[in-house]
Amino acid sequence: MPRSKKTLATLTLLVLSGLTAVSGWAQTAAPNALTPEERELALKSFQTTRDNFLKSIAGLSEKQWTFKPAPDRWSVAEVAEHIAVSESALFGLVQKQIMSSPATPDKRAQVKGKDEIVLERIPDRSHKAQAPEFLRPTGRWATEADLTKAFEESRAATMEYIRTTNDDLRDHFFDHPVLGTLDGYQWLLLISAHSARHTAQIEEVKADPNFPKN
């Protein structure tokens, strides 16, 4: 074989061998990513709860924003702050703690059917709960506009993660104080369900007979 053809053949074999090696590595390293249906369900929930929350706080006056139905109840501003700070805190929990824990796919049976439970039970306000201290409102944002911007940025980042991640969310787990063991995907659904729960709380404040007219 002429030298040029021999060199070309050798290079071709090297390239093909490299591609085979890379392909084999990708197959073993590829995580168990979310299905298109799982992504669609989550994104639809996140879009709906985003729109509902922003609608619930739009156009409020300062009096309406800060009105408290009772001394021991939160104002719209305080509930909105709780939603916004929980948004980033829970997403951080998923990324930094849940996904950094060892994968334990043998726990999958423990969380079967809990997607629907998260989306149904968390928004249900017939069962009250106390927010942990670090998620309680403290006036972190000076204005409604600042709070809304922070929420929008957090929600956009979470939705982009859901849209593009290849993390094996179904194989990493963390315990919820009420619902027990949840996987990473279910913790993401919980972020959306949590905002739905507290958007309903905002509507309760606005429905109070003493809520300012303007």
C-alpha positions in Angstrom: 0.0 0.0 0.0 1.4 3.5 -0.9 2.5 5.5 2.1 -0.2 8.1 1.7 -3.0 5.6 1.6 -1.5 3.7 4.5 -1.3 6.8 6.6 -4.9 7.7 5.7 -6.1 4.2 6.6 -4.2 4.4 9.9 -5.8 7.8 10.7 -9.2 6.5 9.9 -8.8 3.5 12.2 -7.6 5.8 15.0 -10.6 8.2 14.6 -13.0 5.3 14.5 -11.4 3.7 17.6 -11.6 7.1 19.4 -15.3 7.5 18.5 -16.0 4.0 19.7 -14.3 4.7 23.0 -16.1 8.0 23.4 -19.4 6.4 22.6 -18.8 3.6 25.1 -17.9 6.2 27.8 -21.0 8.2 27.1 -23.2 5.2 27.4 -21.9 4.3 30.8 -21.7 7.9 32.1 -25.1 9.1 30.8 -27.4 9.7 33.8 -30.9 8.5 34.0 -32.4 11.8 32.8 -36.0 13.0 33.1 -38.5 11.9 30.4 -40.1 14.4 28.1 -43.4 13.8 29.9 -41.8 14.6 33.3 -40.2 17.8 32.0 -43.5 18.8 30.5 -45.5 18.2 33.7 -43.1 20.1 35.8 -42.7 23.1 33.4 -46.5 23.4 33.0 -46.9 23.4 36.8 -44.1 26.0 37.2 -45.6 28.3 34.4 -49.1 28.1 35.9 -48.0 28.8 39.5 -45.7 31.6 38.3 -48.5 33.4 36.4 -51.0 32.9 39.3 -48.6 34.3 41.9 -47.6 37.4 39.8 -51.3 38.0 39.1 -52.1 37.9 42.8 -49.7 40.6 43.7 -50.1 42.9 40.6 -51.4 46.4 41.0 -51.6 46.5 44.8 -51.3 49.8 46.7 -48.8 50.2 49.6 -51.7 49.8 52.0 -52.9 46.7 50.4 -49.3 45.3 50.1 -48.7 45.7 53.9 -52.2 45.1 55.3 -52.3 42.4 58.0 -55.6 40.7 58.7 -54.5 40.2 62.3 -51.3 40.8 64.3 -50.4 37.1 64.1 -51.1 36.8 60.4 -48.9 37.7 57.4 -49.5 40.5 55.0 -49.4 40.0 51.2 -45.9 41.4 51.3 -44.8 38.9 53.9 -46.4 35.9 52.1 -44.8 37.0 48.8 -41.4 37.3 50.5 -41.9 33.7 51.9 -42.7 32.5 48.4 -39.7 34.2 46.9 -37.1 33.2 49.5 -38.4 29.6 49.5 -38.1 29.5 45.7 -34.3 29.9 45.8 -33.8 28.0 49.0 -35.6 24.9 47.8 -33.9 24.9 44.5 -30.5 25.2 46.3 -31.5 22.2 48.4 -32.0 20.2 45.2 -28.8 21.2 43.6 -26.4 21.4 46.5 -27.6 18.7 48.9 -30.0 16.3 47.2 -28.0 15.9 44.0 -24.7 15.7 45.9 -25.9 12.8 47.9 -25.1 9.2 46.7 -27.5 7.8 44.2 -29.8 5.2 45.8 -32.1 3.8 43.0 -33.3 1.1 45.4 -35.4 3.8 47.1 -37.5 4.4 44.0 -40.3 2.1 45.3 -40.7 4.4 48.4 -41.6 7.4 46.3 -43.8 5.8 43.7 -47.0 7.8 43.2 -45.7 10.8 45.1 -45.6 13.2 42.1 -49.4 13.6 42.4 -49.3 13.6 46.2 -46.9 16.6 46.1 -49.0 18.5 43.6 -52.3 17.9 45.5 -51.4 17.9 49.2 -48.9 20.8 49.4 -51.3 23.4 48.0 -54.1 22.2 50.4 -54.5 24.9 53.0 -56.8 22.9 55.2 -53.7 21.6 56.8 -51.6 24.4 58.4 -47.9 24.4 58.9 -45.3 26.7 60.4 -42.5 27.9 58.2 -39.0 27.3 59.4 -37.2 30.3 60.8 -34.9 30.8 57.9 -37.9 31.0 55.4 -39.9 33.5 57.4 -40.3 37.1 56.1 -37.8 39.6 57.4 -38.2 42.4 54.9 -35.4 41.2 52.6 -36.6 43.3 49.7 -37.3 47.0 49.9 -40.1 47.1 47.3 -42.6 44.9 45.5 -40.6 45.4 42.3 -37.4 44.1 43.9 -39.2 41.1 45.3 -40.8 40.3 42.0 -37.5 40.6 40.2 -35.9 38.1 42.6 -38.7 35.7 42.3 -38.7 35.9 38.5 -34.9 35.2 38.3 -35.2 32.2 40.7 -38.2 30.8 38.8 -36.5 31.3 35.4 -33.4 29.5 36.7 -35.4 26.6 38.0 -37.4 26.2 34.8 -34.3 26.3 32.7 -32.7 23.6 34.9 -35.8 21.4 34.4 -35.8 22.1 30.7 -32.1 21.1 30.1 -30.7 19.0 33.0 -29.5 15.5 32.5 -29.2 14.9 36.3 -30.6 11.6 37.5 -33.1 13.3 39.8 -35.1 10.1 40.3 -32.2 8.4 42.0 -31.4 10.9 44.7 -33.6 11.4 47.8 -34.3 13.6 50.8 -36.9 13.4 53.5 -39.8 15.8 53.8 -41.1 16.4 57.3 -44.7 15.6 56.2 -44.5 13.6 53.0 -41.5 11.4 53.9 -39.0 10.4 51.4 -39.1 12.3 48.1 -36.8 12.1 45.1 -35.1 15.1 43.5 -37.8 15.6 40.8 -40.5 15.6 43.5 -38.6 18.2 45.4 -38.7 20.4 42.3 -42.5 19.8 42.0 -42.7 20.8 45.6 -41.3 24.3 44.8 -44.2 24.9 42.4 -46.8 23.4 44.7 -45.4 25.5 47.6 -45.9 28.7 45.6 -49.5 27.6 44.8 -50.2 27.1 48.5 -49.1 30.5 49.5 -50.6 32.2 46.5 -53.9 30.9 47.9 -52.9 32.5 51.2 -52.5 35.8 49.4 -56.0 35.5 48.1 -57.2 34.8 51.6 -55.6 38.1 52.8 -57.2 40.0 49.9 -60.6 38.5 50.7 -60.5 39.8 54.3 -63.4 42.2 54.9 -61.0 44.8 56.1 -58.6 44.6 53.2 -58.1 48.2 51.9 -60.1 49.1 48.9 -57.2 50.9 47.3 
